Amino acid sequence: MSRVVHLRGARKTYHMGLHAVNALDGVDLDIERGEFVSIIGSSGSGKSTLMHMLGCLDRLSEGTYELAGEDMSTADDAQLSAIRNRKIGFVFQQFNLLGNLTVLENIALPLAYAGIPRARRLEMAAEMAHKVGLQARLDHRPTELSGGQCQRVAIARALIHEPDVLFADEPTGALDSKTGVEIMDLLDKLHAQGLTILLVTHDLKIAEHAQRKITLSDGKIIEDKQQWAKNENSTAAPEPGKGSKLGFKDMFRIGLREGLLAHKLRTALTMLGVLIGVASVISMSSFSEGSKKKQADQIRALGSNLIKILDQKLENSELYQARATGSQGLSREDAQVVKEAISDIESMAIVRDMPLDVELNLLPQPTARVRAISGDYLTVNNLTLSEGSPFTATEHRHNQRVAIVGSGLLPDKTDAADMSEQTLTLGGQPYRIVGILANRYVDTTELEAIGANDTNQDILIPLGTAINRYTYLPLRSEVDEIHLQLTREERLAPVGKRIRRILDTRHRGVNDYELIIPLDLLKSKQESQKLLDILSLSISAISLVVGGIGIMNIMLASVTERMKEIGIRRAVGARAEDIRNQFLVESILISMAGGIAGVLLAMAGVTLASRPLAFPVVFDPGIMFVAFSASFLTGLGFGAYPAIRASSQNLVDILSRE
């Protein structure tokens, strides 16, 4: 018969203020495999402390302890947890079952920390439940069981991994006398099968079941009495095994059940801060990117590789000073010189604005804008005709009174056959409509910085017609705008510099023109929006921090509420690392659930809000990834302290709580 317990010079000292109390005072003890030993003594005698030391729930202050040949005195937390998981079984007075687990899951709990797959451990638990007479209660929870049934569950849980020794702490203390007899009969049967049992009790009748009775007083053994013959039917010690960490699936399952589903409303409120933060980050980014995309689309609709030269429209003394210096203002000759000097120019158009009174079908049109054009105006500005044809060379050469009208000025569904029926007068002179501009929506409020206008309200006439048929103020610039379309978008900046040098020379250094590159203006405007984007992201980050603080607060409260659960899990073999990871996973799951909800809320909100705002729906995968990662890191960062606190609790203290 081999020795299971070998204890020498065991002392456990508690310090209470300036006083030191020896709960154990030099105890020597040996227990052989297959023995049934009872430990009795009055309250404060040290019997519970001795069981805690032997059960690896606490450490000795002095002395040595070997369990089944392994030295427990120098073992670290992971090694002690593995010992509790593989070599020791606990049966407590208050059962210490997890109320949210079924009978089957409670029995299988130690196997989860041994790394055994869920299906296999539930199968083993069912077999053990049958052995203790619980086969009809597998799906019940502890609240649905009698006291005796709860203690049978606790015994089955203690036996599930075939321990070297079973520690029973007042196993009948919470039971009525009849049920107590049944539990002791069960322990007797287990001992008869060769199980080593160490029973702590204050009841002398219960102690009589043991073959050996040890009496403690003031932390010392005062009697060690053999009551009847030793059991020779002991079994060989099982291989100790190394134990395994709690599997990720089990950790996730515990986190989901304990962290999310145990208190649904509290979980929902806790994740609200993270939800708002993530939704804000994605929404702000999406609206910003949508606005930028809308502006970029509008620019490209007007011509992305476009350069505009605008006359400054000088007046009074500035105008006279410019002409006296030698500048004649913006002219057709300027356009021709620039085009001949720069090979990157693909198309060119010249524009002169005409402040004429417009009547269409005898009705005034105050919103109409008359523009005299030459060159490739339609091509340069990405305009097309829905009806009719562009001006011909003959119409330009003979200064004919013909016009192309924006679709916003004509009745709906006007076609080529109807154009001849429309009467148009400009400055009192009749014009023949030869074409209708296709409707093109341009949100000018998005493009005010580049002087964009709604072409649907434009009336186009030949430039020669305007110059030769109307009078204008002396000294006025010949044209108002020159539009240049380049072959390549990336040539905008260098070509713009060359144009400025040419015009500065021709205009004698007079700053009476403005060079505009719409795409560059758009980029500058978008750069200026970055500060607002950063501010929005900062506000969203604050929401995440607030959400993280809420998670920490709830997790700390959860640790306090679940002390008993922590103690039970530790007693059946959970490492401190397992408990820490369990609470950390719960925190991360709450935060990530808030992150997922935030992503979905942002996508729904942006999609709905973009329609009335006429914004394109844009979701940046990078921002969505960052926002979701931030929710993960929020749960990880703010859940770390509660998780560490949960894993650092003293086992004896929490198992002793009622």
SEVEXLO-299986 format. One line per 8 residues: number of its first residue (from 1); their letters; for each residue y, x, z negated of C-alpha. Coordinates in Angstrom, 3 decimals, decimal comma, padded with zeros to 6 digits, always signed. Each point is the difference from the previous one (the first is absolute). Layout:
residues N
NUM = A = Y X Z  ... $
end
This chain:
residues 658
1 = MSRVVHLR = +000,000 +000,000 +000,000  +003,305 +001,639 +001,151  +003,285 -000,060 -001,837  +002,786 -002,251 +001,378  +002,742 +000,556 -002,583  +000,719 +003,345 -001,656  +003,128 -000,019 -002,204  +001,109 +002,887 -002,229 $
9 = GARKTYHM = +002,994 +000,314 -002,310  +001,653 -003,067 +001,506  +003,484 -000,674 -001,306  +002,598 -002,505 +001,196  +003,392 +000,244 -001,630  +002,820 -002,516 +000,399  +003,515 +000,923 -001,011  +001,989 -002,763 -001,652 $
17 = GLHAVNAL = +003,453 +001,347 -000,668  -000,391 +003,028 -002,272  -003,534 -000,948 -000,972  -003,259 +000,956 +001,739  -002,938 -002,438 -000,194  -003,548 +001,177 +000,808  -001,753 -002,952 +001,622  -002,993 +002,311 +000,502 $
25 = DGVDLDIE = -000,479 +002,856 -002,388  -002,595 +002,538 +001,059  -002,710 -002,280 +001,378  -003,287 +001,470 +001,259  -002,242 -002,370 +001,943  -003,021 +000,152 +002,313  -001,446 -003,009 +001,838  -003,234 +000,245 +001,948 $
33 = RGEFVSII = -000,662 -001,779 +003,283  -001,519 -003,458 -000,601  +001,402 -000,440 -003,517  +001,678 -003,186 -001,213  +002,671 +001,135 -002,481  +002,360 -002,198 -001,981  +003,220 +001,310 -001,563  +001,366 -001,994 -002,915 $
41 = GSSGSGKS = +002,833 +000,392 -002,411  +002,980 -001,783 -001,442  +003,272 -000,396 +001,852  +001,636 +003,408 +000,381  -003,250 +001,888 -000,526  +000,227 +001,594 +003,474  -002,828 -001,813 +001,762  +002,150 -001,248 +002,902 $
49 = TLMHMLGC = +001,609 +003,432 +000,327  -003,444 +001,583 +000,165  -001,044 -002,390 +002,767  +003,184 +000,742 +001,946  -000,724 +003,725 -000,207  -003,654 -000,381 +000,961  +000,933 -002,407 +002,824  +002,526 +002,509 +001,432 $
57 = LDRLSEGT = +002,840 -002,469 -000,508  +001,837 +002,517 -002,154  -000,125 +003,713 -000,764  -000,882 +001,866 -003,171  +002,692 +001,906 -001,839  -002,630 +002,573 -000,993  -003,712 +000,557 +000,562  -002,395 -000,137 +002,926 $
65 = YELAGEDM = -001,724 -002,883 +001,745  -002,824 +000,130 +002,510  -001,217 -003,126 +001,815  -003,345 +000,332 +001,761  +000,453 +003,764 +000,024  +003,577 +000,005 +001,383  +002,924 +001,287 -002,074  +002,590 -002,746 -000,361 $
73 = STADDAQL = +002,429 +002,116 -002,037  +001,427 +001,806 +003,024  -000,428 -002,728 +002,650  +003,125 -001,179 +001,841  +000,937 -003,619 +000,671  -001,886 -000,196 +003,310  -003,163 +001,404 -001,584  +000,241 -002,348 -002,993 $
81 = SAIRNRKI = +000,517 -002,944 +002,348  -003,101 +000,990 +001,973  -001,982 +000,251 -003,273  +001,128 -003,486 -001,078  -000,888 -001,284 +003,435  -003,507 +001,531 +000,253  -001,304 +000,762 -003,488  +001,626 -002,507 -002,348 $
89 = GFVFQQFN = +000,000 -003,781 -000,213  +002,412 -001,958 -002,226  -000,423 -003,404 -001,614  +003,104 -001,150 -001,867  +000,546 -002,644 -002,654  +002,555 -001,845 +002,173  -002,135 +000,371 +003,187  +002,915 +001,586 +001,923 $
97 = LLGNLTVL = -000,722 -001,730 +003,288  +002,543 -000,271 +002,813  +001,010 -003,631 +000,204  +000,780 -000,043 +003,708  -003,427 +001,372 +000,980  -003,210 -001,981 +000,268  -003,096 +000,770 -002,076  -001,454 +001,923 +002,927 $
105 = ENIALPLA = +003,187 +002,024 +000,508  +000,345 +000,786 -003,711  -003,556 +001,327 -000,154  +000,521 +002,078 +003,158  +003,324 +001,462 -001,165  -001,336 +003,432 -001,160  -001,750 +000,494 +003,335  +003,339 -000,236 +001,830 $
113 = YAGIPRAR = +001,124 +003,161 -001,808  -003,307 +001,662 +000,856  +000,784 -000,319 +003,703  -002,793 -002,482 +000,749  +000,755 -002,339 +002,961  +000,971 -003,542 -000,902  -003,014 -001,720 +001,562  -002,457 +002,282 -001,782 $
121 = RLEMAAEM = +001,695 -000,251 -003,402  +000,114 -003,802 +000,157  -003,702 +000,022 +000,816  -000,681 +002,243 -003,020  +002,216 -002,193 -002,194  -001,943 -003,103 +001,009  -003,261 +001,688 -001,020  +001,467 +001,006 -003,364 $
129 = AHKVGLQA = +001,414 -003,499 -000,568  -003,501 -001,386 +000,519  -001,375 +002,372 -002,654  +002,446 -001,293 -002,638  -000,440 -003,653 +000,968  +003,253 -000,584 +001,920  -001,416 -000,693 +003,473  +001,497 -003,523 -000,024 $
137 = RLDHRPTE = +003,523 +001,198 -000,897  +000,731 +002,666 +002,583  +003,089 -001,647 +001,499  +001,493 -001,158 -003,292  +002,941 +001,684 -001,686  +000,067 +001,026 -003,685  +002,092 -003,044 -000,956  -002,862 -002,196 +001,213 $
145 = LSGGQCQR = -002,621 +001,694 -002,215  -001,057 -000,312 -003,629  +000,421 +002,907 -002,393  -003,654 +000,953 +000,237  +000,123 -000,065 +003,799  +003,115 +002,188 -000,013  -001,781 +002,538 -002,201  -002,995 -000,054 +002,334 $
153 = VAIARALI = +002,371 +000,784 +002,873  +001,381 +002,916 -002,047  -003,530 +001,276 -000,701  -000,962 -000,312 +003,670  +003,140 +001,912 +000,971  -000,873 +002,732 -002,534  -003,538 +000,312 +001,387  +000,786 -000,167 +003,725 $
161 = HEPDVLFA = +000,036 +003,793 +000,441  -003,002 +000,659 -002,309  +001,917 +001,928 -002,682  -001,399 +002,625 -002,352  +001,369 -001,866 -002,991  +001,345 -003,492 -000,679  +002,907 -000,260 -002,466  +000,330 -003,434 -001,596 $
169 = DEPTGALD = +003,119 -000,589 -002,101  -000,523 -003,102 -002,180  -001,819 -001,746 +002,891  -000,526 -003,198 -002,020  +003,336 -000,033 -001,808  +001,543 -002,654 +002,257  -003,130 -002,133 +000,226  -001,558 -002,740 -002,100 $
177 = SKTGVEIM = -003,158 +000,879 -001,930  -002,419 -001,556 +002,487  +001,555 +001,751 +002,986  +000,176 +003,202 -002,027  -003,766 -000,131 -000,541  -000,529 -000,440 +003,749  +002,152 +003,040 +000,788  -001,817 +002,137 -002,595 $
185 = DLLDKLHA = -003,347 -001,109 +001,422  +001,228 +001,173 +003,400  +001,004 +003,382 -001,425  -003,374 +000,300 -001,691  -001,740 -000,603 +003,335  +002,192 +002,598 +001,696  -000,839 +002,515 -002,713  -003,684 -000,789 +000,376 $
193 = QGLTILLV = +000,360 +000,953 +003,682  +001,218 +003,454 -001,064  +003,806 -000,426 -000,088  +001,936 +002,064 -002,554  +002,309 -002,305 -001,968  +002,799 +000,851 -002,429  +001,136 -003,115 -001,865  +003,171 -000,169 -002,115 $
201 = THDLKIAE = +000,089 -002,926 -002,425  +001,108 -001,075 -003,445  -002,823 -002,572 -000,218  -002,985 +001,381 -001,940  -002,381 -002,550 +001,581  +000,979 +001,161 +003,460  -000,399 +003,611 -001,096  -003,607 -000,711 -001,011 $
209 = HAQRKITL = -000,914 -000,368 +003,688  +000,494 +003,743 +000,423  -002,767 +002,472 -000,775  +002,584 +002,314 -001,534  +003,015 -000,935 -002,094  +002,970 +002,343 -000,536  +002,580 -000,840 -002,648  +003,555 +001,411 +000,163 $
217 = SDGKIIED = +002,652 +000,202 -002,678  +003,379 +001,739 +000,242  -000,971 +001,609 +003,274  -003,237 +001,509 -001,299  -003,675 -000,893 +000,331  -001,190 -000,937 -003,469  -003,413 -001,319 +001,041  -002,277 +000,478 +003,011 $
225 = KQQWAKNE = -003,079 -002,184 -000,535  -003,048 -000,397 +002,213  -000,979 -003,712 -000,203  -003,084 -000,077 +002,233  -001,901 +002,094 +002,485  +001,724 +001,458 +003,019  -000,540 -001,553 +003,390  -002,173 +002,232 +002,121 $
233 = NSTAAPEP = +000,528 -002,040 +003,178  +003,164 +001,837 +000,991  +000,768 +000,625 +003,645  +000,989 +003,278 +001,540  +003,683 +000,704 +000,335  +001,401 -000,866 +003,400  +001,739 +002,584 +002,071  +003,609 +000,223 -001,173 $
241 = GKGSKLGF = +001,636 -000,241 +003,385  +003,523 +001,065 +000,740  +001,592 -003,417 +000,348  +002,314 -000,988 +002,805  +003,554 -001,156 +000,277  +000,688 -003,658 +000,499  -000,353 -000,763 +003,712  +003,070 -000,944 +002,011 $
249 = KDMFRIGL = -001,416 -003,430 +000,889  -000,580 -000,786 -003,664  +003,421 +001,339 -000,908  +001,560 -002,188 +002,688  -002,013 -003,026 -001,148  +001,100 +000,516 -003,620  +003,615 +000,495 +001,089  -000,051 -003,142 +002,104 $
257 = REGLLAHK = -001,594 -002,099 -002,723  +001,908 +001,466 -002,957  +003,249 +000,909 +001,714  +000,648 -002,785 +002,499  -002,144 -003,028 -000,705  -000,117 -000,041 -003,798  +003,627 -001,149 -000,298  +001,014 -001,278 +003,427 $
265 = LRTALTML = +003,499 -001,236 -000,870  +000,858 +003,142 -001,936  -001,292 +002,139 +002,841  +002,084 -001,934 +002,522  +003,154 +000,423 -002,082  -000,756 +003,680 -000,579  -000,358 +000,773 +003,694  +003,222 -001,881 +000,808 $
273 = GVLIGVAS = +002,203 +003,085 -000,375  -002,203 +002,030 +002,326  -000,195 -002,914 +002,432  +003,796 -000,288 +000,162  +000,421 +003,757 +000,373  -002,494 +000,346 +002,837  +001,241 -003,146 +001,756  +003,586 +001,253 -000,281 $
281 = VISMSSFS = -000,812 +003,429 +001,439  -001,836 -001,451 +002,992  +002,492 -002,842 +000,571  +003,058 +002,263 -000,161  -001,646 +002,494 +002,314  -001,135 -002,703 +002,434  +003,410 -001,660 +000,176  +001,676 +003,386 +000,473 $
289 = EGSKKKQA = -002,444 +001,045 +002,707  +000,260 -003,435 +001,604  +003,780 +000,285 +000,137  -000,247 +003,485 +001,491  -002,534 -001,135 +002,567  +002,150 -002,976 +000,925  +003,008 +002,255 +000,487  -002,070 +002,471 +002,019 $
297 = DQIRALGS = -001,388 -002,805 +002,171  +003,514 -001,299 +000,596  +001,191 +003,487 +000,945  -002,874 +000,430 +002,406  +000,722 -003,444 +001,419  +003,505 +001,251 +000,737  -001,298 +003,348 +001,253  -001,315 +002,653 -002,359 $
305 = NLIKILDQ = +000,990 +002,991 +002,155  +003,542 -001,301 +000,427  +003,371 +001,704 -000,474  +003,220 -002,016 -000,060  +003,501 +001,348 +000,586  +002,612 -002,447 -001,285  +003,726 -000,011 +000,628  +002,014 +000,127 -003,233 $
313 = KLENSELY = +002,539 -002,580 +001,335  +003,026 +001,873 -001,250  +003,254 -001,937 -000,368  +003,752 +000,615 -000,260  +000,986 +003,550 -000,942  -003,585 +001,293 -000,089  -000,544 -001,235 +003,545  +003,229 +001,603 +001,288 $
321 = QARATGSQ = -000,766 +003,261 -001,796  -003,490 +000,152 +001,553  +001,341 -000,570 +003,500  +002,761 +002,536 -000,525  -002,613 +002,571 -001,049  -001,810 -000,473 +003,297  -002,871 -002,353 -000,814  -000,277 -003,027 +002,296 $
329 = GLSREDAQ = -002,506 -001,719 -002,250  -003,554 -000,895 +000,868  -000,480 -000,291 +003,759  -002,540 -000,387 +002,765  +000,602 +003,619 +000,881  -001,087 +001,034 -003,530  -003,288 -001,789 +000,565  -000,541 +001,662 +003,357 $
337 = VVKEAISD = +000,757 +003,504 -001,317  -002,333 -000,410 -002,964  -002,830 -001,306 +002,165  +000,319 +002,862 +002,488  +000,111 +002,600 -002,779  -003,031 -001,203 -001,972  -003,383 -000,294 +001,706  -001,570 -001,846 -002,972 $
345 = IESMAIVR = +001,926 -003,172 +000,886  -002,308 -002,464 +001,700  +002,294 -003,027 +000,368  +003,653 -000,774 -000,619  +002,165 -003,092 -000,368  +003,747 -000,532 -000,370  +001,493 -002,938 -001,920  +003,478 -001,480 -000,225 $
353 = DMPLDVEL = +000,609 -002,889 -002,396  +002,143 -002,798 +001,477  +001,867 -002,282 -002,464  -000,088 -003,020 +002,320  -000,031 -003,699 -000,756  -003,402 -001,392 +000,907  -000,783 -003,527 +001,122  -003,533 -001,063 +000,884 $
361 = NLLPQPTA = -000,406 -003,450 +001,507  +003,663 -000,608 -000,960  -000,774 +000,709 -003,685  +001,640 +002,952 -001,834  -002,421 +002,670 -001,229  +001,767 +001,834 -002,855  -003,110 +002,026 -000,945  -000,543 +001,386 +003,485 $
369 = RVRAISGD = +000,697 +003,687 +000,677  +000,885 +001,075 +003,546  -001,191 +003,478 +000,955  +000,776 +001,704 +003,303  -002,865 +002,365 +000,866  -001,125 +002,532 +002,539  -002,995 +002,260 +000,333  -003,367 -000,751 -001,625 $
377 = YLTVNNLT = +001,296 -002,224 -002,814  -003,063 -002,249 -000,144  -002,452 +002,913 +000,054  +001,851 +002,114 -002,555  +000,243 -002,884 -002,477  -003,524 -001,333 +000,559  +001,265 -003,314 +001,368  -001,875 -002,217 +002,418 $
385 = LSEGSPFT = +000,848 -003,123 +001,983  -001,845 -003,244 -000,497  +001,517 -001,433 +003,196  +001,881 +001,423 +002,993  +000,559 +003,655 +000,905  +002,267 +002,939 -000,980  +003,267 +000,699 +001,781  -000,452 +001,360 +003,507 $
393 = ATEHRHNQ = +001,781 +003,039 +001,410  +002,008 -002,341 +002,233  +001,191 -002,058 -002,948  +001,108 +003,204 -001,753  +001,633 +001,467 +003,079  +001,961 -003,144 +000,929  +000,993 -000,859 -003,590  -001,549 -003,445 +000,278 $
401 = RVAIVGSG = +000,396 -002,631 -002,714  -003,605 -000,237 -001,112  -001,410 -000,133 -003,525  -003,175 +000,350 -001,992  +000,025 -002,311 -003,021  -001,754 +000,376 -003,361  -002,663 -002,617 -000,701  +001,789 -001,067 -003,184 $
409 = LLPDKTDA = +002,892 -001,446 +002,025  -001,986 -002,137 +002,436  -001,930 -003,203 -000,602  -003,686 +000,443 -000,804  -002,406 +000,407 +002,934  +002,707 +000,798 +002,527  -001,750 +001,446 +003,069  +001,126 +001,545 +003,275 $
417 = ADMSEQTL = +000,394 -003,393 +001,668  +002,310 -001,188 -002,776  +002,233 +003,112 -000,058  +001,994 -001,175 +003,016  +000,891 -003,167 -001,879  +001,640 +001,899 -002,865  +003,768 +000,572 +000,251  +001,342 +003,177 -001,598 $
425 = TLGGQPYR = +003,622 +001,135 -000,211  +001,161 +003,299 -001,465  +003,723 +000,362 -000,598  +000,531 -003,007 +002,205  -001,960 +001,424 +002,950  -003,286 -001,621 +001,134  -003,215 +002,045 -000,061  -003,376 -000,613 +001,535 $
433 = IVGILANR = -002,979 +000,396 -002,337  -002,635 +002,224 +001,624  -002,270 +000,705 -002,990  -000,930 -000,975 -003,531  -000,791 +002,590 -002,685  -003,363 -000,492 -001,660  +000,265 -001,092 -003,593  -000,248 +002,998 -002,345 $
441 = YVDTTELE = +000,386 -000,436 -003,733  +001,894 +002,829 -001,640  +000,891 -000,300 -003,667  +003,430 +001,592 +000,151  +000,340 -000,037 -003,790  -002,730 +002,662 -000,063  +001,828 +002,118 +002,600  +003,679 -000,320 -000,876 $
449 = AIGANDTN = +000,251 +003,770 -000,454  -000,647 +000,621 +003,725  +002,214 -002,802 +001,322  -002,821 -002,132 +001,357  +000,869 -003,469 +001,322  -001,957 -003,051 +000,995  -000,448 +000,328 +003,752  -000,957 -003,686 +000,212 $
457 = QDILIPLG = +003,744 -000,766 -000,206  +000,998 +002,524 +002,698  +001,395 -000,638 +003,476  -000,335 +002,957 +002,359  +002,199 +000,563 +003,072  +000,346 +002,988 +002,403  +002,279 +002,758 -001,324  +001,897 +000,239 +003,285 $
465 = TAINRYTY = +000,752 -003,713 -000,125  +001,561 +000,366 -003,456  +002,087 +003,049 +000,863  +001,303 -001,311 +003,299  +000,497 -003,703 -000,754  +001,585 +000,172 -003,452  +003,027 +001,795 -001,371  -000,092 +001,946 -003,234 $
473 = LPLRSEVD = +002,277 +001,913 -002,308  +001,323 +003,326 +001,274  -001,481 +003,157 -001,585  -003,140 -001,943 -000,921  -003,303 +001,871 +000,440  -001,733 -000,861 +003,238  -003,304 -000,883 -001,702  -001,080 -000,875 -003,525 $
481 = EIHLQLTR = -003,571 +001,260 -000,126  -002,314 +002,403 +001,786  -003,731 -000,510 -000,613  -002,382 +002,888 +000,713  -003,765 -000,266 -000,058  -001,910 +003,263 -000,381  -003,402 +000,935 +001,306  -001,279 +000,987 -003,472 $
489 = EERLAPVG = +000,847 -001,245 -003,467  -000,203 +003,465 -001,578  +002,875 +001,203 +002,256  +002,517 -002,361 -001,606  +001,519 +002,512 -002,431  +000,484 +003,002 +002,369  +001,238 -002,205 +002,850  +002,461 -001,670 -002,377 $
497 = KRIRRILD = +001,464 +003,421 -000,866  +000,367 +000,896 +003,681  +001,728 -003,309 +000,794  +002,453 +000,568 -002,837  +000,898 +003,476 +001,336  +000,568 -001,388 +003,520  +002,179 -002,911 -001,148  +001,979 +002,136 -002,441 $
505 = TRHRGVND = +000,913 +002,243 +002,925  +000,879 -002,888 +002,314  +002,006 -001,842 -002,666  +001,922 +003,145 -001,027  -001,452 -000,155 -003,506  +001,337 -003,514 -000,647  -002,349 -002,010 -002,210  +000,351 -003,238 +001,953 $
513 = YELIIPLD = -003,699 -000,700 +000,441  -003,007 -000,476 -002,248  -003,488 +001,270 +000,708  -002,744 -002,222 -001,386  -003,739 +000,669 +000,011  -001,530 -003,266 -001,308  -003,340 +001,549 -000,978  +001,701 +002,730 -002,012 $
521 = LLKSKQES = +002,179 -002,593 -001,725  -003,110 -001,954 -000,849  -001,622 +003,100 -001,494  +003,142 +000,720 -002,037  +000,064 -003,553 -001,280  -003,658 +000,196 -000,939  +000,636 +003,283 -001,800  +002,708 -001,688 -002,037 $
529 = QKLLDILS = -002,515 -002,692 -000,974  -002,253 +002,566 -001,654  +002,099 +000,016 -003,170  -000,460 -003,764 -000,295  -003,726 +000,423 +000,646  -000,230 +002,621 -002,759  +001,877 -002,282 -002,389  -002,349 -002,878 +000,810 $
537 = LSISAISL = -003,051 +002,196 -000,515  +001,413 +001,211 -003,325  +000,406 -003,572 -001,221  -003,564 -000,724 +001,084  -001,204 +003,109 -001,808  +001,643 -001,290 -003,184  -002,039 -003,192 +000,395  -003,155 +002,109 +000,198 $
545 = VVGGIGIM = +000,986 +001,892 -003,152  +000,677 -003,267 -001,820  -003,362 -001,282 +001,211  -001,644 +003,201 -001,185  +001,536 -000,384 -003,459  -001,362 -003,551 -000,099  -003,460 +001,287 +000,904  +000,176 +002,636 -002,738 $
553 = NIMLASVT = +001,090 -002,595 -002,541  -002,808 -002,402 +000,905  -002,606 +002,758 +000,105  +001,038 +001,219 -003,458  -000,355 -003,556 -001,281  -003,370 -000,225 +001,745  -001,188 +003,190 -001,715  +000,927 -001,475 -003,382 $
561 = ERMKEIGI = -001,741 -003,280 +000,793  -003,165 +001,655 +001,217  -000,622 +002,591 -002,696  -003,358 -001,543 -000,847  -001,065 +000,131 +003,656  +001,023 +003,665 +000,194  -002,090 +000,759 -003,082  -003,033 -001,815 +001,387 $
569 = RRAVGARA = +000,182 +001,797 +003,323  +000,388 +003,345 -001,738  -002,907 -000,748 -002,340  -002,369 -000,705 +002,901  +000,883 +003,238 +001,786  +003,386 -000,284 +001,691  +001,884 +003,276 +000,060  +003,652 +000,185 -000,913 $
577 = EDIRNQFL = +000,473 +000,771 +003,691  -001,779 -003,234 +000,963  +002,268 -002,083 -002,257  +003,083 +001,783 +001,297  -001,043 -000,571 +003,603  -000,872 -003,634 -000,694  +003,487 -000,819 -001,289  +001,595 +002,135 +002,690 $
585 = VESILISM = -001,892 -001,907 +002,702  +001,124 -003,292 -001,553  +003,617 +001,159 +000,118  -000,346 +001,196 +003,588  -001,688 -003,241 +001,057  +002,822 -002,077 -001,485  +002,577 +002,170 +001,725  -001,834 +000,073 +003,332 $
593 = AGGIAGVL = -000,511 -003,762 -000,118  +003,766 -000,255 -000,408  +000,384 +002,437 +002,894  -002,272 -002,032 +002,284  +001,786 -003,217 -000,955  +003,339 +001,745 +000,609  -001,079 +001,129 +003,472  -001,175 -003,502 +000,928 $
601 = LAMAGVTL = +003,142 -001,605 -001,432  +002,229 +002,433 +001,879  -001,829 -000,590 +003,284  +000,250 -003,771 -000,387  +003,622 +000,107 -001,158  +001,179 +002,364 +002,727  -001,816 -001,984 +002,694  +001,578 -003,279 -001,126 $
609 = ASRPLAFP = +003,489 +001,422 -000,610  +000,136 +001,934 +003,281  -000,146 -003,153 +002,129  +003,329 -001,558 -001,018  +001,612 +003,462 -000,120  -001,286 +000,761 +003,519  -001,341 +003,346 -001,233  -003,136 +001,541 +001,479 $
617 = VVFDPGIM = -002,809 +000,201 -002,544  -000,591 +003,692 -000,706  -002,404 +001,359 -002,619  -000,088 +003,749 -000,468  -003,607 +000,986 -000,866  +001,330 +003,125 -001,702  +002,270 -001,991 -002,329  -002,786 -002,481 -000,716 $
625 = FVAFSASF = -002,319 +002,876 -000,885  +002,646 +001,606 -002,214  +000,732 -003,303 -001,763  -003,685 -000,685 -000,604  -000,538 +003,591 -001,158  +002,938 -000,441 -002,373  -001,726 -003,017 -001,532  -003,145 +002,099 -000,483 $
633 = LTGLGFGA = +001,974 +002,822 -001,603  +001,843 -002,505 -002,194  -003,301 -001,260 -001,392  -001,290 +003,549 -000,375  +003,146 +001,364 -001,647  +000,805 -002,860 -002,330  -003,645 -000,686 -000,814  -000,750 +003,583 -001,037 $
641 = YPAIRASS = +001,360 -000,199 -003,550  -001,759 -003,279 -000,924  -003,215 +001,368 +001,520  +000,255 +003,235 -001,997  +000,757 -001,976 -003,137  -003,045 -002,216 +000,568  -002,284 +003,015 +000,433  +001,270 +001,827 -003,085 $
649 = QNLVDILS = -000,818 -002,700 -002,575  -002,178 +000,936 -002,969  -003,401 -001,601 +000,411  -000,650 -000,641 -003,670  +003,392 -001,616 -000,520  -000,294 -002,448 +002,854  -003,643 -000,900 -000,679  +000,874 -000,669 -003,640 $
657 = RE = +002,678 -002,569 +000,942  -000,825 -003,644 -000,439 $
end
